[in-house]
Amino acid sequence: MLIFGNSRSEGFIILTQDDDFVEMSALRGTPPKVVHLSMGNHTTKEWLAIIQANALVIGQFERDAEVGLLVIK
C-alpha cells in the first residue's frame, strides 16, 4: 500500500509482476499507472531486455491519460 500511495503522490509508474498492484489499480484507479509484467521469473539482465524491448509501448502508455494498466506478456 505504501508503494502505491507514494507512486500516486510522486507521479511514478509501477512496474510489477505482483497481481496485488493490478487489483489496487482496479479498486483505487489511477494514478499511479501500473505496468504488469505478466510472465514468469527472469534474471535482472532478462528483465532489462524485456523492458527495453517494450520501451516504446511503455512510453505511449505513460502519455495516454485514458489508460491506467498495461499488461506485458
mmCIF file of the C-alpha atoms, coordinates in Angstrom:
data_MODEL
# 
_entry.id   MODEL 
# 
loop_
_atom_site.group_PDB 
_atom_site.id 
_atom_site.type_symbol 
_atom_site.label_atom_id 
_atom_site.label_alt_id 
_atom_site.label_comp_id 
_atom_site.label_asym_id 
_atom_site.label_entity_id 
_atom_site.label_seq_id 
_atom_site.pdbx_PDB_ins_code 
_atom_site.Cartn_x 
_atom_site.Cartn_y 
_atom_site.Cartn_z 
_atom_site.occupancy 
_atom_site.B_iso_or_equiv 
_atom_site.pdbx_formal_charge 
_atom_site.auth_seq_id 
_atom_site.auth_comp_id 
_atom_site.auth_asym_id 
_atom_site.auth_atom_id 
_atom_site.pdbx_PDB_model_num 
ATOM 1  C CA . MET A 1 1  ? 0.000   0.000   0.000   1.00 0.00 ? 1  MET A CA 1 
ATOM 2  C CA . LEU A 1 2  ? 2.896   2.366   0.777   1.00 0.00 ? 2  LEU A CA 1 
ATOM 3  C CA . ILE A 1 3  ? 4.416   1.851   -2.672  1.00 0.00 ? 3  ILE A CA 1 
ATOM 4  C CA . PHE A 1 4  ? 1.055   2.503   -4.328  1.00 0.00 ? 4  PHE A CA 1 
ATOM 5  C CA . GLY A 1 5  ? 0.456   5.674   -2.291  1.00 0.00 ? 5  GLY A CA 1 
ATOM 6  C CA . ASN A 1 6  ? 3.964   7.037   -2.797  1.00 0.00 ? 6  ASN A CA 1 
ATOM 7  C CA . SER A 1 7  ? 3.788   6.301   -6.521  1.00 0.00 ? 7  SER A CA 1 
ATOM 8  C CA . ARG A 1 8  ? 0.497   8.164   -6.673  1.00 0.00 ? 8  ARG A CA 1 
ATOM 9  C CA . SER A 1 9  ? 1.819   11.258  -4.905  1.00 0.00 ? 9  SER A CA 1 
ATOM 10 C CA . GLU A 1 10 ? 5.155   11.303  -6.771  1.00 0.00 ? 10 GLU A CA 1 
ATOM 11 C CA . GLY A 1 11 ? 3.743   10.552  -10.242 1.00 0.00 ? 11 GLY A CA 1 
ATOM 12 C CA . PHE A 1 12 ? 5.617   7.282   -10.667 1.00 0.00 ? 12 PHE A CA 1 
ATOM 13 C CA . ILE A 1 13 ? 4.602   4.296   -12.789 1.00 0.00 ? 13 ILE A CA 1 
ATOM 14 C CA . ILE A 1 14 ? 4.744   0.913   -11.058 1.00 0.00 ? 14 ILE A CA 1 
ATOM 15 C CA . LEU A 1 15 ? 6.367   -1.953  -12.984 1.00 0.00 ? 15 LEU A CA 1 
ATOM 16 C CA . THR A 1 16 ? 5.471   -5.197  -11.268 1.00 0.00 ? 16 THR A CA 1 
ATOM 17 C CA . GLN A 1 17 ? 4.848   -8.919  -11.504 1.00 0.00 ? 17 GLN A CA 1 
ATOM 18 C CA . ASP A 1 18 ? 2.567   -8.648  -8.479  1.00 0.00 ? 18 ASP A CA 1 
ATOM 19 C CA . ASP A 1 19 ? -1.172  -9.104  -9.074  1.00 0.00 ? 19 ASP A CA 1 
ATOM 20 C CA . ASP A 1 20 ? -1.872  -7.044  -5.930  1.00 0.00 ? 20 ASP A CA 1 
ATOM 21 C CA . PHE A 1 21 ? -0.928  -3.817  -7.718  1.00 0.00 ? 21 PHE A CA 1 
ATOM 22 C CA . VAL A 1 22 ? -3.253  -4.717  -10.590 1.00 0.00 ? 22 VAL A CA 1 
ATOM 23 C CA . GLU A 1 23 ? -6.080  -5.235  -8.084  1.00 0.00 ? 23 GLU A CA 1 
ATOM 24 C CA . MET A 1 24 ? -5.290  -1.969  -6.260  1.00 0.00 ? 24 MET A CA 1 
ATOM 25 C CA . SER A 1 25 ? -5.301  -0.145  -9.578  1.00 0.00 ? 25 SER A CA 1 
ATOM 26 C CA . ALA A 1 26 ? -8.736  -1.585  -10.391 1.00 0.00 ? 26 ALA A CA 1 
ATOM 27 C CA . LEU A 1 27 ? -10.089 -0.624  -6.959  1.00 0.00 ? 27 LEU A CA 1 
ATOM 28 C CA . ARG A 1 28 ? -8.416  2.748   -6.454  1.00 0.00 ? 28 ARG A CA 1 
ATOM 29 C CA . GLY A 1 29 ? -7.930  3.932   -10.025 1.00 0.00 ? 29 GLY A CA 1 
ATOM 30 C CA . THR A 1 30 ? -5.042  5.982   -11.313 1.00 0.00 ? 30 THR A CA 1 
ATOM 31 C CA . PRO A 1 31 ? -2.640  7.472   -10.615 1.00 0.00 ? 31 PRO A CA 1 
ATOM 32 C CA . PRO A 1 32 ? -0.391  5.591   -10.376 1.00 0.00 ? 32 PRO A CA 1 
ATOM 33 C CA . LYS A 1 33 ? -0.309  3.784   -13.660 1.00 0.00 ? 33 LYS A CA 1 
ATOM 34 C CA . VAL A 1 34 ? 0.683   0.117   -13.447 1.00 0.00 ? 34 VAL A CA 1 
ATOM 35 C CA . VAL A 1 35 ? 2.718   -1.935  -15.910 1.00 0.00 ? 35 VAL A CA 1 
ATOM 36 C CA . HIS A 1 36 ? 2.063   -5.595  -15.128 1.00 0.00 ? 36 HIS A CA 1 
ATOM 37 C CA . LEU A 1 37 ? 4.905   -7.837  -16.278 1.00 0.00 ? 37 LEU A CA 1 
ATOM 38 C CA . SER A 1 38 ? 2.727   -10.909 -16.635 1.00 0.00 ? 38 SER A CA 1 
ATOM 39 C CA . MET A 1 39 ? 5.314   -13.609 -17.191 1.00 0.00 ? 39 MET A CA 1 
ATOM 40 C CA . GLY A 1 40 ? 7.487   -15.989 -15.240 1.00 0.00 ? 40 GLY A CA 1 
ATOM 41 C CA . ASN A 1 41 ? 10.611  -15.199 -13.287 1.00 0.00 ? 41 ASN A CA 1 
ATOM 42 C CA . HIS A 1 42 ? 13.643  -13.855 -15.115 1.00 0.00 ? 42 HIS A CA 1 
ATOM 43 C CA . THR A 1 43 ? 17.128  -12.701 -14.292 1.00 0.00 ? 43 THR A CA 1 
ATOM 44 C CA . THR A 1 44 ? 17.804  -8.991  -13.890 1.00 0.00 ? 44 THR A CA 1 
ATOM 45 C CA . LYS A 1 45 ? 19.507  -8.982  -17.288 1.00 0.00 ? 45 LYS A CA 1 
ATOM 46 C CA . GLU A 1 46 ? 16.452  -10.617 -18.900 1.00 0.00 ? 46 GLU A CA 1 
ATOM 47 C CA . TRP A 1 47 ? 14.089  -8.111  -17.225 1.00 0.00 ? 47 TRP A CA 1 
ATOM 48 C CA . LEU A 1 48 ? 16.182  -5.256  -18.547 1.00 0.00 ? 48 LEU A CA 1 
ATOM 49 C CA . ALA A 1 49 ? 15.954  -6.681  -22.069 1.00 0.00 ? 49 ALA A CA 1 
ATOM 50 C CA . ILE A 1 50 ? 12.166  -7.149  -21.739 1.00 0.00 ? 50 ILE A CA 1 
ATOM 51 C CA . ILE A 1 51 ? 11.670  -3.597  -20.500 1.00 0.00 ? 51 ILE A CA 1 
ATOM 52 C CA . GLN A 1 52 ? 13.943  -2.157  -23.198 1.00 0.00 ? 52 GLN A CA 1 
ATOM 53 C CA . ALA A 1 53 ? 12.118  -4.159  -25.884 1.00 0.00 ? 53 ALA A CA 1 
ATOM 54 C CA . ASN A 1 54 ? 8.844   -2.623  -24.686 1.00 0.00 ? 54 ASN A CA 1 
ATOM 55 C CA . ALA A 1 55 ? 10.136  0.920   -24.113 1.00 0.00 ? 55 ALA A CA 1 
ATOM 56 C CA . LEU A 1 56 ? 8.067   2.471   -26.921 1.00 0.00 ? 56 LEU A CA 1 
ATOM 57 C CA . VAL A 1 57 ? 4.861   0.796   -25.724 1.00 0.00 ? 57 VAL A CA 1 
ATOM 58 C CA . ILE A 1 58 ? 5.565   1.863   -22.135 1.00 0.00 ? 58 ILE A CA 1 
ATOM 59 C CA . GLY A 1 59 ? 6.235   5.440   -23.305 1.00 0.00 ? 59 GLY A CA 1 
ATOM 60 C CA . GLN A 1 60 ? 2.945   5.530   -25.214 1.00 0.00 ? 60 GLN A CA 1 
ATOM 61 C CA . PHE A 1 61 ? 1.168   4.130   -22.168 1.00 0.00 ? 61 PHE A CA 1 
ATOM 62 C CA . GLU A 1 62 ? 2.693   6.835   -19.975 1.00 0.00 ? 62 GLU A CA 1 
ATOM 63 C CA . ARG A 1 63 ? 1.347   9.584   -22.245 1.00 0.00 ? 63 ARG A CA 1 
ATOM 64 C CA . ASP A 1 64 ? -2.157  8.088   -22.622 1.00 0.00 ? 64 ASP A CA 1 
ATOM 65 C CA . ALA A 1 65 ? -4.352  9.732   -19.980 1.00 0.00 ? 65 ALA A CA 1 
ATOM 66 C CA . GLU A 1 66 ? -7.186  7.265   -20.655 1.00 0.00 ? 66 GLU A CA 1 
ATOM 67 C CA . VAL A 1 67 ? -5.322  4.062   -19.720 1.00 0.00 ? 67 VAL A CA 1 
ATOM 68 C CA . GLY A 1 68 ? -4.073  3.109   -16.262 1.00 0.00 ? 68 GLY A CA 1 
ATOM 69 C CA . LEU A 1 69 ? -2.962  -0.501  -16.735 1.00 0.00 ? 69 LEU A CA 1 
ATOM 70 C CA . LEU A 1 70 ? -0.585  -2.038  -19.264 1.00 0.00 ? 70 LEU A CA 1 
ATOM 71 C CA . VAL A 1 71 ? -0.086  -5.797  -19.328 1.00 0.00 ? 71 VAL A CA 1 
ATOM 72 C CA . ILE A 1 72 ? 3.083   -7.098  -20.958 1.00 0.00 ? 72 ILE A CA 1 
ATOM 73 C CA . LYS A 1 73 ? 3.072   -10.839 -21.675 1.00 0.00 ? 73 LYS A CA 1 
# 
